[in-house]
Structures are given as structure tokens and as C-alpha cells.
């Protein structure tokens, strides 16, 4: 995995690239630890985090070798789970989930998944973890866990249901079918779609617009909108008021 610090117009942008194209950017426990570490180590001045996949595939999901007795570099998910009780196995999954939660839960950064090709299972869930998704016409999504006798457990069910609704999320998960780029936009899974050769320009344009807005207002807006997912109308109106007052006072200046 590569992490790069860039900054159009001097604004800080961190780009995280899944860099295992030979195996279609398949994910392992080591991938998840690295992703969690990125979230914990972001400089305070970071405003945007862009997530990409090297090559023609965003991520093919979990590297299934992790479920074999041999595992990957000594890491064996099923063996580790078999060696503990149900609570211990659930705790192990909770550690894995840490790689997927900070992308959306942090109010101080906006996160963008750039999906140029297939995003399957854990790859789909990692794209869902981000605030925004920009896709190429070659992008496609599939949630394959149910087909394997499992459920999506890497923090992807909440953002999927939030984006497309319960019924459509259930259909996508149970069938494991492909959702192409056009449908992803129509369902609200992606904010824009472009031809593959225009993907970099589309992302750069979005980053420029996002960083042009006042930083404090962007962070506050993300927090308010996230609150709307859980608050009742009365609590949400209160959150709007309480968030707005310090912003207005900041505009007025001292005195």
C-alpha cells in the first residue's frame, strides 16, 4: 500500500493506494492494519483523503488464502477464530473493522473512493466506507459474502442501506450480482461517473471544489449531515443551531 501527501493549490490531500495489482488488490489482515494506521496518523491539517486501487481493479475483496490452513505470511483468519470463543472471534472482527470506520466517522476530513474497476466484497465495503465515490464507466460493485455463506462484516452494511435503502441493499447482498457504474450513480452509490481516461481529472476537479470551501464549514457540515442519520427531527434542528452559532460568531469577529 502506498500513501502520498499532495496538495493542489497548497491544500493538503492524502492519497492512499492499494498496491497489489498482481492479485487485484486483494486485502489481508496486514492491509487492514495498515489502513487503520493511516487513519490514526493523518496530520492535523489533512482535509481530503483519496483512496485508489493500482491497476484495473479497485479491490477484489479479501485474499481468500487467509481462510486456508496455511494462511498468508502466518496469518490464518479461520484458525485464529477457531482457537477462541465467540466473543474472542467477534473481537477479532472488530479489529478488522477499524480499517473501514474512520473514513466516514471522522468529521475533520472528507474521504473519496476512486473506483476504476471491480470492487468486490471487502473492496465494495472499503469503497462504501468513504464519504464520496467517483467511478469510471468500467467500475462495478458486488457483495459476494452471502454467496460464500457469510454476511458483509467489515462495516459495509450501514452505508449500503443508507445509500440505497433496505430492500435494494438486501437484493444486492443476497444475489451477489454486479452493480455497474450507471446503476451505482442512479442508486446514490457514486456521485459521478466518467470515462476511464477522464477519472483523474474528475477527481482533481472534485478535490479542488471541496478544498475551496471554508474548512471549518466543511467539517461542521459533515458532522451535521452525519447527525441526521441518527437524530430525530427535533434533535437534528438543535444540532443545526448549535453548530451554526459558533460559525456565525467567527464571521462576525471579536466583539
N, C-alpha and C positions, 0 to 999 in steps of 0.2 A: 504494500500500500504506500502511496506517495502523498505527502502533504506539502502544499506550496503556498507561500504567502505572496499575494499580488495585490495591486491596488489601482484600479482605474481612477484617474483624477485624484490620486493621493488617498483614496478611501480604502481602508483595509478589507481585503477579501481573502479568505482561506479556501483553497481548493483541495479537496480530498479525492484521491483517485484510487479506485480498486484496480490493482495492477497485477492480475494473474490471467492475462488473456488466453494463455495456452489451455487453461481449464475453465474458460468462460467466466472468469472472476467468481468462481465458486467460493463460498465462505466457510471458514473454520472457526473453532473457538479462539484461535490466535487472531483472526480477523476481528472478532467481536471485542477482544481485549484491546486491540489497537484502536478501534473506533471509539470505545469508551474513554480511552486515554486522550484521544484528540479532544473530545468534549470537555474533559477536565482541565486540559492545558491551553485552551484558547486564550490568547491575550485579551485583556480587558477592552481594548479598542476595536476588536473584531465586530464588524457589522453584518457581514454576509458570509455564509459557508456554502460552497458549491460542492456537490457530491457527483462524481462521474465514474464511469467504468471504462477502462482501457480496452480498445478493440471494438468489435462489432456487437458485443453482448454487454448489457449493463451488469447483470449478475444472474447466473443460472441457479442460484439458491445455495443450499447447504451442500458442501462437498460430502457426498454420501459415504465416502471412505471413513468418515468419522463415526459411522454407525456400524462398522465392521469390527470384528475382534481385534484386528491389527491396528485399527485407528490410523491417525495421521501424526507422525512425529511423537508417538507415545500417547496422544490424546484420544481417548475412546469414550464417546458420549454414553453409549449404551452400557458399557462395562462400568463406568463410574456411577450411573444411575442404579444399576443392579446391585452395587455394593453398598447402597444406603437405603434408608426407609423413604416413605412417600414424602415426608416433609423435607428430607435432605435432597431428594430429586427435584422437588419444586424450588428449593433454594438455588440449586444449580441452574435451573432455567431462569430464575430471577437475575442471576449474574449475567447470563447471556443477554437478557432483555435490556440491560444497562447500555448496550451499544446502540439501541434503537430509540431510546426515550428522550435523550437530551435534545435531539434535533428539533423536536416540537415543543418540549416543555420549557425551554429557556426563552425568556422574554427579551433578552439582551441581544439576540442575533436572529436574523432571518435565514432560513435554510432552503436551498434549491437543489432538487434532484434533476440531473440532466440524463435522460433515458434515450439512448441512441438505438437500442435493440431490445432483446428479450430481457424481461425482469420476472423471474420465476420464484415462487415460494418465498424464501428469505430475501431474495432480491426484490420481489414485489413489496414485501414488508419494509425493507430498507428505504425504498422509494416513497412509500406511504409515510414513513417517519418524518419526512421533510415537510416544511410549510407549503412549498410550491413545487410543481413538477413541470418541466419543459421537455417536450418529447419530439423526436424525429418521426417522419412518416413510417420508418421501419420499426418503431417501438411496438412492443406488445407485452401484455401482462398475463400471468397465470398463477393462480394459487393452487398448488398441487398437493398440499398436505393431506387433505381429506382423502384423496385418491390413494395415498400411502397408508391410510388407516390412522392418521393423526389429525390434529387441529392446528391452525396457524397460532403459534405461541410466542412469537417474537414481537409483541406489541402492535401487530398489524390489524387486529380485528376492530379496535375502536376507530382508528382513522378511516378504515374502509367503510364501516357502517355510517360514519359521519359524512363521508363524501357521497355515497351512492344510495344510502337507505338500507334498511334491514333486508327487505325481500331481494333486492338485486345483489347485495353482498352475499346472502345465503346461496343464491343461484351461482354466482361466480365461484364461491368456495367449493360447493358440493360437486359441481360439474367439472371444475378444474379447467374450463375452456379458456381459450385465448381472448383477450380484450385488445383490439387493435388501437392504433393511435387515434383514429377518428372517434371511435366509441369512447375512448378514455377522456377526450375533451368534452364530448356530449354528456358524459356522466359526471363530470366535475373532478375526475381523477387528475387531469392535466390542465394547465392554464393556457397552453398554446402548443401548436404543432407546426413543424416546418420541415422542409426537405433536409436530408442529412447534411448536405454541404452548407446549409444555412444555419445549422444548430449553434455553432459557436457565436455567430453574430447575434442570434436571437437571445442567447444567454447574456452576452455582453450588454445588449440593449436593456434587458430587464435589470441587470445589476446596476447600470447607470441610473435608471429611473428610481430604483429603490434607495440608492445611496444619495440621490439628490434631495430626497425628503428630509426634514429635520429629524435628527437621530432620536431625540427624546420622544417626539411624537410617534415615530415608527414603533419604538419599543412599547410605548403606552398603548398604542392601537392594537398591537399583537396581544398584549395582556388583556385588554378589554374584550376582544373578539374571542379569545380562549375562554374567558369567563362566561360568555354567552352559551357555551356548550353545556354548562352545568347549572347556571343560575336560573331561578325563576325570573319572570319579568320585573318584579319589584327589586330583587337583589341586583339585577343587571342594570337597572336605571340608577341605583345607588352607586354601583361601581363606576358607571359613566361619570356621574357627578364628582365623585371623589378623585377620579383620575384627572378630570378636566381642570379642576380648580388650581392645582399647582402649575399646570401648563399655562393657564391664563396669567397667573401671577408672575410667571417667568417672562411672559411677553411684556407685562407692564413695567417690570424692572423694579429697582429699590424704591421704597416709599409708596 
